[in-house]
Amino acid sequence: MHKFSEVDVFSPTPYLGNPLAVVHDADGLTAEDMQRFAKWTNLAETTFLLQPEDPVADYGVRIFSATQEFTFAGHPTLGSALAWQTAGGVPKINGEIVQECGAGLVIVRVENQRFAFRAPPMTRFEPVEESLVHQVALALGIPRERIVDASWLVNGPEWIGVRLPSAHEVLSLQSDPMGLGTLSIGVIGPYLPGHDSQFEVRAFLGGDPVWEDPVTGSLNAGLARWMFDAAIADKSYVAAQGTAIGYQGRVHVSIEGDEIWVGGNVTSCVRGEVNI
């Protein structure tokens, strides 16, 4: 039996963000055990907390979707940090948790119920080839000319970022999950001034049972770098996500020097034990 948590990430209202399953003290589990359990939870991701190898880190983590392992993902990072802290974890540095994952060490800042991670560098950040942009447009159910720009945003998950002219067009997308293939597509469009968020974001995951993710940290980290570098976003902004599928995700993004910080509210919802 292992300690088990479920937490809600990226919403000020519990159960309207992105849920995460967390298995504690998972050092004795094999990768096959982890993948099987992650598939069974039927959530976007499940994490497994481990003893860290790097003495700087507070804990180690492995991150699985229903179909694969990720070296890094955003909402699992924030959710794991809260679950570890709630289970009695005490960080080595006050107000800062250091997570060890496949992408290396990730710093998580803690301020009340809002957690924020320092985005790891992207391993691929370049324009998407035109033939693939046409394929993406087809998967999203829109004409190619509606796509303003497209970029690879790879920071663990292999996101293709797509920019549309407006938040309204993002919300109006009628993507066909069967048409996504194996593509992971993140779409962003701006709101008019006066809205509580600067952008609306949607994340579509081909080949995954959870084919639209409610709120996505890794995608928003990649989009932030793209929007900041293109001088489209403010130095600090809020992105809404999950609106089209009944959630109220709010992702708080800021740039400090060359560092991008991605955060939001995290709430502990379920605690117990699980047999793996």
Solvent accessible surface area in square Angstrom, and as a share of the most:
residue,aa,sasa,rsa
1,M,141,0.63
2,H,30,0.13
3,K,112,0.48
4,F,27,0.11
5,S,9,0.06
6,E,50,0.22
7,V,2,0.01
8,D,4,0.02
9,V,0,0.00
10,F,0,0.00
11,S,0,0.00
12,P,85,0.53
13,T,59,0.34
14,P,55,0.34
15,Y,146,0.55
16,L,48,0.24
17,G,0,0.00
18,N,1,0.01
19,P,41,0.26
20,L,0,0.00
21,A,0,0.00
22,V,0,0.00
23,V,0,0.00
24,H,11,0.05
25,D,95,0.49
26,A,0,0.00
27,D,79,0.41
28,G,75,0.72
29,L,21,0.10
30,T,71,0.41
31,A,36,0.28
32,E,122,0.55
33,D,30,0.16
34,M,3,0.01
35,Q,46,0.21
36,R,150,0.55
37,F,17,0.07
38,A,1,0.01
39,K,138,0.59
40,W,190,0.67
41,T,24,0.14
42,N,97,0.50
43,L,33,0.16
44,A,6,0.05
45,E,20,0.09
46,T,0,0.00
47,T,0,0.00
48,F,0,0.00
49,L,8,0.04
50,L,35,0.18
51,Q,137,0.61
52,P,37,0.23
53,E,161,0.72
54,D,46,0.24
55,P,113,0.71
56,V,84,0.48
57,A,0,0.00
58,D,16,0.08
59,Y,4,0.01
60,G,2,0.02
61,V,6,0.04
62,R,78,0.28
63,I,1,0.00
64,F,5,0.02
65,S,3,0.02
66,A,7,0.05
67,T,76,0.44
68,Q,93,0.41
69,E,72,0.32
70,F,31,0.13
71,T,69,0.40
72,F,0,0.00
73,A,4,0.03
74,G,1,0.01
75,H,3,0.01
76,P,1,0.01
77,T,0,0.00
78,L,0,0.00
79,G,0,0.00
80,S,0,0.00
81,A,0,0.00
82,L,19,0.09
83,A,3,0.02
84,W,36,0.13
85,Q,63,0.28
86,T,49,0.29
87,A,50,0.38
88,G,56,0.54
89,G,17,0.17
90,V,123,0.71
91,P,29,0.18
92,K,130,0.55
93,I,95,0.48
94,N,150,0.77
95,G,36,0.34
96,E,42,0.19
97,I,0,0.00
98,V,9,0.05
99,Q,0,0.00
100,E,34,0.15
101,C,14,0.09
102,G,61,0.59
103,A,50,0.39
104,G,31,0.30
105,L,74,0.37
106,V,4,0.02
107,I,29,0.15
108,V,0,0.00
109,R,75,0.27
110,V,29,0.17
111,E,118,0.53
112,N,148,0.76
113,Q,101,0.45
114,R,105,0.38
115,F,1,0.01
116,A,18,0.14
117,F,0,0.00
118,R,83,0.30
119,A,21,0.16
120,P,21,0.13
121,P,117,0.74
122,M,40,0.18
123,T,117,0.68
124,R,92,0.34
125,F,82,0.34
126,E,75,0.33
127,P,108,0.68
128,V,12,0.07
129,E,86,0.38
130,E,90,0.40
131,S,89,0.57
132,L,24,0.12
133,V,5,0.03
134,H,95,0.42
135,Q,92,0.41
136,V,2,0.01
137,A,3,0.03
138,L,148,0.74
139,A,4,0.03
140,L,0,0.00
141,G,59,0.57
142,I,34,0.17
143,P,72,0.46
144,R,71,0.26
145,E,133,0.60
146,R,93,0.34
147,I,7,0.04
148,V,73,0.42
149,D,58,0.30
150,A,10,0.08
151,S,5,0.03
152,W,24,0.08
153,L,0,0.00
154,V,14,0.08
155,N,6,0.03
156,G,26,0.25
157,P,10,0.07
158,E,114,0.51
159,W,6,0.02
160,I,2,0.01
161,G,0,0.00
162,V,0,0.00
163,R,56,0.20
164,L,2,0.01
165,P,57,0.36
166,S,34,0.22
167,A,2,0.02
168,H,135,0.60
169,E,41,0.18
170,V,0,0.00
171,L,56,0.28
172,S,58,0.37
173,L,6,0.03
174,Q,152,0.67
175,S,12,0.08
176,D,78,0.40
177,P,53,0.33
178,M,171,0.76
179,G,41,0.39
180,L,1,0.00
181,G,44,0.42
182,T,127,0.74
183,L,24,0.12
184,S,23,0.15
185,I,0,0.00
186,G,0,0.00
187,V,0,0.00
188,I,1,0.01
189,G,0,0.00
190,P,51,0.32
191,Y,45,0.17
192,L,153,0.76
193,P,134,0.84
194,G,85,0.82
195,H,82,0.36
196,D,97,0.50
197,S,5,0.03
198,Q,46,0.20
199,F,2,0.01
200,E,0,0.00
201,V,0,0.00
202,R,15,0.05
203,A,0,0.00
204,F,0,0.00
205,L,26,0.13
206,G,14,0.13
207,G,60,0.58
208,D,22,0.11
209,P,80,0.50
210,V,32,0.19
211,W,86,0.30
212,E,14,0.06
213,D,5,0.02
214,P,9,0.06
215,V,0,0.00
216,T,9,0.05
217,G,1,0.01
218,S,2,0.02
219,L,0,0.00
220,N,2,0.01
221,A,3,0.03
222,G,1,0.01
223,L,1,0.00
224,A,0,0.00
225,R,48,0.17
226,W,18,0.06
227,M,0,0.00
228,F,23,0.09
229,D,85,0.44
230,A,53,0.41
231,A,91,0.71
232,I,55,0.28
233,A,15,0.12
234,D,87,0.45
235,K,145,0.61
236,S,75,0.49
237,Y,13,0.05
238,V,36,0.21
239,A,0,0.00
240,A,1,0.01
241,Q,0,0.00
242,G,1,0.01
243,T,63,0.37
244,A,46,0.35
245,I,66,0.34
246,G,56,0.54
247,Y,68,0.26
248,Q,93,0.41
249,G,0,0.00
250,R,56,0.20
251,V,0,0.00
252,H,53,0.24
253,V,1,0.01
254,S,28,0.18
255,I,27,0.14
256,E,77,0.35
257,G,77,0.74
258,D,110,0.57
259,E,68,0.31
260,I,8,0.04
261,W,13,0.05
262,V,0,0.00
263,G,2,0.02
264,G,0,0.00
265,N,32,0.17
266,V,0,0.00
267,T,24,0.14
268,S,37,0.24
269,C,34,0.20
270,V,68,0.39
271,R,169,0.62
272,G,38,0.37
273,E,121,0.54
274,V,20,0.12
275,N,118,0.61
276,I,56,0.29
